[in-house]
Amino acid sequence: MTPLADVISLPALPFRTAEEGSATLWNIYEKYPAIQDEFKDVKVLLLYTSEPYSLITREKPVKTMEDIKGMKIRMTGGPPTDMMKALGGVPMLIPMPDNYISLQKGVIDGMGAPWEAINVWRFYEVVQYFTEVPFPAVYFSIAMNKKKWESLPKDVQDAIMSAGGLKGSKFWGRNFFDAMKDQTIEKLKAEGLGDNIFQLSDDERQRWVDVGGKPVWDEWVNAMKAKGHDNADAILDTVLGK
């Protein structure tokens, strides 16, 4: 369990790309010993995130908060579910392999997904609209067995970390997720869906942050403090760039 590192998966954080999110995650890992302690049983080589998920929908485009009200949207549990409730949507918990058929049959009206998943899972075959919204991101780690790491000569450790750390984290975010966005958008254009890709206006985006983001941030901070993590405020502020 990594409840403090999970701060990077809160909704409506300020980063827009996986490279930015990955850099932010690595920086808080380096800055806060309490986060390092969550990974104490392994040697962390790098940490990377997706970009914030986009909202993909079957029959109805979403351009404002009002558009999402009452829609059944697949989200993951925890803060993403809390965000969807705050926005007025109906969060649905469905395993990733079941989402294609759930969209196809109308069990759900849409889902949050990174561009990589939209492409790889071919969701573009069963949805019509794609809106970039301040949804949460997810994160991943690449780590080694700690005893094996400690058995390696210093020069080998240095060589490994020369491609890891902040540099490696940004590389994985950029090349695993961000690069896929351009490929996916090109594919959507080829499928005749290029005009169905939307971004919220700045004012509308701020509404989503205020309603679906900030209250969830506060809930996370309170939950962490209840578990004895008194630096939760500072961790969140670092992620927010304060």
GIWOZI-V315977 format. One record per residue. PHI is phi in degrees with one decimal (NA if undefined). PSI is psi in whole degrees, 0 to 359 (none if undefined). D_FIRST is the distance of its C-alpha to the first C-alpha in Angstrom with 2 decimals. Layout:
BEGIN
[[PHI,PSI,D_FIRST] [PHI,PSI,D_FIRST]]
END
This chain:
BEGIN
[[NA,136,0.00] [-132.2,66,3.80] [-62.5,328,6.06] [-75.7,319,9.00] [-64.3,334,9.14] [-64.5,353,9.05] [-55.0,329,12.44] [-69.8,347,13.98] [-101.4,12,13.63] [-71.1,153,15.65] [-74.2,156,19.13] [64.0,31,22.32] [-75.9,161,21.24] [-75.3,343,24.29] [-75.0,148,23.66] [-111.1,342,25.59] [-123.2,162,24.84] [-67.1,325,22.06] [-61.8,316,23.61] [-65.4,316,23.39] [-63.4,320,19.79] [-64.8,318,18.87] [-62.8,317,20.96] [-62.1,316,19.41] [-64.3,315,15.83] [-64.0,321,17.17] [-64.0,320,19.22] [-73.7,331,16.60] [-62.7,317,14.61] [-71.2,327,17.98] [-80.4,326,18.97] [-114.0,111,16.24] [-56.8,330,15.42] [-64.2,327,12.58] [-75.1,319,10.79] [-57.9,324,12.13] [-64.6,334,10.77] [-68.7,342,7.10] [-115.2,23,8.84] [-65.0,339,11.34] [-86.3,357,11.59] [-135.6,167,12.88] [-99.8,113,15.50] [-78.8,124,14.57] [-92.0,321,17.80] [-164.4,162,17.20] [-133.1,134,15.04] [-141.7,157,16.74] [-122.7,164,16.80] [-79.1,171,19.12] [-73.4,162,21.82] [-54.2,136,21.49] [-59.1,148,22.21] [-95.1,164,25.85] [-101.1,121,27.29] [-113.7,138,29.42] [-136.1,153,31.86] [-77.3,303,34.48] [-121.7,346,37.59] [-132.5,123,37.16] [-71.2,148,36.38] [-114.7,116,34.15] [-123.6,346,35.54] [-139.3,166,34.97] [-61.1,326,32.65] [-63.4,329,35.41] [-64.9,332,35.30] [-87.5,347,31.82] [-59.3,128,32.66] [82.1,352,32.56] [-76.5,142,31.30] [-88.8,110,28.79] [-120.5,125,26.07] [-72.3,125,23.19] [-136.1,164,19.90] [-81.5,168,16.22] [-74.8,174,14.74] [79.6,220,13.65] [-54.0,321,15.43] [-60.7,321,17.45] [-64.6,318,18.85] [-62.2,321,19.68] [-62.3,314,21.43] [-62.2,319,23.47] [-61.3,317,24.63] [-63.8,326,25.69] [-77.7,347,27.64] [100.1,1,29.45] [-85.5,174,28.17] [-110.0,106,26.96] [-71.0,138,23.39] [-122.9,130,23.22] [-99.7,105,20.24] [-132.9,132,21.57] [-58.7,145,20.10] [-52.5,316,21.00] [-63.7,343,23.74] [-95.0,357,25.46] [-72.8,324,25.80] [-58.6,307,28.98] [-69.6,329,30.94] [-65.5,322,29.57] [-69.3,316,30.95] [-59.9,320,34.08] [-91.1,356,34.88] [80.1,16,34.06] [-63.0,324,31.33] [-124.5,154,29.53] [-87.9,340,31.36] [-179.3,186,28.87] [-160.3,162,25.30] [-88.8,135,23.18] [-157.0,145,23.01] [-75.6,160,23.08] [-60.0,327,26.48] [-59.1,315,25.24] [-70.7,324,24.36] [-57.7,322,27.63] [-78.2,304,29.45] [-64.8,320,27.73] [-88.4,1,27.50] [58.3,36,30.97] [-63.1,337,30.16] [-62.5,347,33.19] [-78.4,339,35.32] [-123.7,8,34.35] [-129.1,163,33.89] [-115.7,335,36.48] [-128.8,147,34.87] [-138.1,117,32.24] [-124.4,126,31.31] [-81.8,117,29.20] [-130.2,165,27.42] [-79.9,58,24.77] [-79.0,170,21.97] [-70.0,163,18.30] [-109.0,172,17.26] [-121.2,161,14.33] [-131.9,162,13.02] [-138.2,158,12.79] [-129.3,149,12.68] [-117.8,120,15.37] [-138.7,163,14.80] [-118.6,156,16.92] [-56.6,129,16.92] [-64.7,318,17.25] [-64.5,320,20.35] [-64.3,318,21.98] [-59.2,314,21.49] [-67.7,341,23.07] [-82.8,349,25.91] [-80.6,146,26.97] [-62.3,154,29.91] [-58.7,321,29.40] [-66.8,328,31.35] [-71.1,318,29.17] [-59.1,316,25.99] [-63.9,321,27.82] [-64.9,319,28.92] [-64.1,312,25.46] [-72.7,344,24.09] [-65.5,338,27.25] [-107.8,7,25.86] [-114.7,212,22.27] [58.8,216,20.90] [-63.8,317,22.13] [-60.1,311,24.90] [-67.8,323,22.88] [-61.9,313,20.23] [-64.3,321,23.16] [-61.0,314,24.94] [-67.1,318,22.27] [-60.0,315,21.81] [-67.6,316,25.58] [-90.6,336,26.50] [-85.0,320,23.87] [-110.5,306,23.87] [-61.7,319,26.64] [-63.1,328,29.30] [-69.5,334,28.68] [-59.8,311,29.53] [-62.0,318,33.08] [-62.3,317,33.53] [-67.0,318,32.41] [-63.7,321,34.68] [-62.0,321,37.54] [-65.8,319,36.98] [-63.2,320,37.02] [-62.9,320,40.24] [-65.8,332,41.71] [-86.3,3,40.87] [81.2,18,42.70] [-108.9,10,39.64] [-60.1,328,39.79] [-79.4,357,41.22] [-102.4,18,38.36] [-103.8,123,35.76] [-125.3,155,35.36] [-125.3,145,33.86] [-70.7,148,33.77] [-65.2,162,36.27] [-58.8,317,35.04] [-66.3,319,35.97] [-68.2,320,34.32] [-59.6,318,31.09] [-63.8,325,31.11] [-60.6,317,31.60] [-63.9,321,28.41] [-63.9,314,26.54] [-66.2,320,28.21] [-89.1,317,27.71] [-102.9,350,24.48] [-105.7,297,22.63] [-57.0,317,23.49] [-62.6,326,22.99] [-71.7,324,19.44] [-59.6,314,18.79] [-62.0,320,20.24] [-63.0,320,18.13] [-63.9,313,14.90] [-58.8,314,16.51] [-63.1,320,17.67] [-65.4,319,14.40] [-67.3,319,12.83] [-65.5,326,16.11] [-64.7,336,16.08] [-93.2,6,13.00] [94.2,8,15.07] [-93.1,85,14.12] [-70.7,346,17.77] [-94.2,14,17.54] [-59.2,320,15.82] [-58.0,314,19.37] [-65.2,320,20.02] [-62.5,313,16.95] [-62.5,317,17.97] [-60.8,322,21.57] [-63.8,317,20.94] [-63.3,324,19.45] [-79.8,357,22.48] [78.0,23,24.80] [-86.9,none,26.19]]
END
